[in-house]
Amino acid sequence: MHDYYATIVKVTDGDTVKAVVDVGLDTLRKTTFRFSGINAFEIRTPLGPVARQFVIDWFAKHPNFIIYTVKDSSNNDRTEKYGRYLGTFIDGDSNLNELLIDSGLAVHYGTT
């Protein structure tokens, strides 16, 4: 597992974001993250925009979050089938992935 500091540049939906990531040695990389272990409501469903706004609000309140990346259990890689990195977003005791599930805006997905 690796942890990275990042700046969110776009919230696509309730479980996907684009971020500029500090990968170390003064190197920044723009990449897409899929939230690990959850599946949020699709943006075109009634709860999709609610989930997206929940994520936007969380990042506004937690600017100093860390992304913990994990390997996809199906292919032993840190990216999933669409090339997005799998990550858990945490700031102190606040875990965004778990909060989405606890709020009823996402369900558990896979075993990552």
N, C-alpha and C positions, 0 to 999 in steps of 0.2 A: 504494500500500500504506500502511496505517495501523497503528500499534502502540498497544496499550492495556494498562493495568494493570487487573487484575480479581481478584475473590474468587469462587472456585467455591462455589456453594451446593448443587448436586446433580450427581452423575454418573449420567446416565440409562443409558448403556451404554458400550461401548468406543470410540465415536466421536461421542458427543453429551453436552454438559454445559450446565447452566444457570449463569450467572454474573452477578454484579453488577459492572458495568464503570464505571470512572472515565473518562468521555468528555471531561473537561476543564471548566474554569470551575466547579469545585465541583458538578459534575453527575454523578450516578450513575444507571445504567440497568440493569435486570434484563433479560437476554435469553438466548436459546438459541444455542449454537454447535455446528455440525457440523464435525468435523475435516476440513480441506481435503486432498483428494488421496488419502484412504484410505477403506476400508470394513472395519470390524471385524465380527467374528462377531456375529450376532444374539443377544440376551440369552437367548432360549429354546433355543439350541443348547448343546452341551456346553462349548465354549470361550467362549461369551458372558459368563458370570459371571467367568471368568478374565480376559478382556479388561477388563471393568469394574473388577475389583479392581486390575489393573495400573495403570489410570488413577487410581484413588483413591490408590494407593500413591505414584505419581509426584507428584501434587499435594501430598501430605503431605511429601515430600522436597524439593519445589521451590516454596515459597510465594511466591517473588518472580519468577514467570514473566511473560512478555510474550506477548500474543496478536497475531500478525500477521494481519490480515484480507486477503483476496484477492477478486477478482471471479470470479464463476461464468462460465466460458467460454461456457456455453450461453445466458445471457441478459444478460451484461454488467452484472450487479448483484452486490452483496456478499452477497446471500442466495441460497439455493437454492430449489428448487420448493416446499418446505414452510415457507419464511420464516425458516429458520435462517441465521445468519451463518456464513460459511466462515472458518475460522481455523487457524493453525499455532501450536502452543504450545511456547515455547522458554524455557529458563533457562540462560544461558551457552552451553555446548556441547551441552546436552541438549535434543534435539528430540523431543517426545513422539510426534508423528505418525510420524516415522521409526523410533523405538524399537518402536512397535506392529508395524510391518511386520517389522523385524529379529527380533522375538520370535515371529513367526509368528501373531500375534493379529489381524492385519489384512492386507489386500492393497491394492495401488495401485488408485485409482479415478479415472476421468476425467483431465483434463489441467489442472486448476486449479492 
